[in-house]
């Protein structure tokens, strides 16, 4: 097994329960870690033998563009879509962070982490 991790994918999205969050949006970061077998690609040096991180980034940015009230909802969609679209991935973990959340305090970000394992 091996790991591929995309760190600090930055998006401007419209997630949140407040009406204002859906109108004005805010900054988010996403980290995505997948577990897969990297042995073949390590030997062949061919992109077709590994997980293309361009595909992973596309999934994240597309799912972040769909409004959700909760970060948990968007994280679950990202994990499920990764497993559905790339059958060589065994496990996926995503961290979704809202930068400067509107919670009435000096908070840099709030982050949720969710993991899905292929069944």
N, C-alpha and C positions, 0 to 999 in steps of 0.2 A: 504494500500500500504506500501511497504517497499523498502529499497535500499540496493543493494550489490555493493561495489566498490572495484575494483582491482587497487592498486596504484603502480606506478613505475615498470611496467613490462619492463624489460631491453632486448633489442634486438640489434643485429648488422645486419644492413640492407643496401640496395643499392639504396635508393631513391634519386632522384634529377635530375635536368635538365642537369647538366654538365656531360660530358663523364667520367671524372675522378671519379665522385660520383658512377657511375655504375661499375667502376672497383675496386676501393679501399674500398668503403663502409664507414659507420660511425656508431656511437652509437646513439641509440634512446631510449626514454622511452615512455610508453603508460599508460594512466590511463583510466579505463573504469568504468562507472557508469550505472547501470540498475535499473529500477523501476518495481516491480512486487509485487504480493500479497504473503506475507510471513506468513500469519495467520495460514494456515494449517500446514506448517512445524514447526511453533513455538509450535503447540499443539502436533503433532505426533512425532517429533524428528526423522523423516525419510528423508534421502537424496532424495528419489524419489519424495518427496512433495515440493521440492524447486528447485532453479536454481543452478546447480553444477558449482562452480567457476573454476573447472578444465576444464570444457567444454569451458567456456568463455576464459580462458587463451589460450587454444588450438586454438580457432578462431583467437585471436589476433596474436599469433606467426606465424600461417600459413599465414595470410594475410600480415603480415610484411615481410615475406620471398618472396613475389611477388613484383618485382621491379615496382615502379611507378615514374613518373616524379614529381608529386605533392603530398604533404602530404594530401591534401584534398581528393585526389583520394583513397588513402589507408584508410583514416578515413571513407569515405563513404562506402567502401567495408566491413569494420569491422562492422559498424552499421547495414547495410542491412543483412549481414550474421547472426548476432546475432538475429535479428527479424525473419528471415526465419527459423532458426534452433530451436529456443526456443519460442514456441507459447504462453507461459505464460508471457513473457516480454512485457510491455506496452510502455516503453520508454528507449532509450539507448543514452548515451552521451560518446563520446570518445575524449581524448586529446592526440595528437601525437606530441612529441617533438624531434627535431633534436638537438643533443648535439654538441656544437662547429660548427655551420654552417659556410660554406665558404663564408662569406659575407664581408670580408675585414675589420673586426673590432673585438673588444674584446667583444664578445657576448656569454654568457653561453649557451643559447639555443633559439630556435624559436619554438613556439607551436601553433598548430591550434586546435580548438574545434569545434566539429560538433554534432548535435543531430538529431535523427530520432524518430518519434512517430508512433506506430502501427495505421494503418488506418482502 
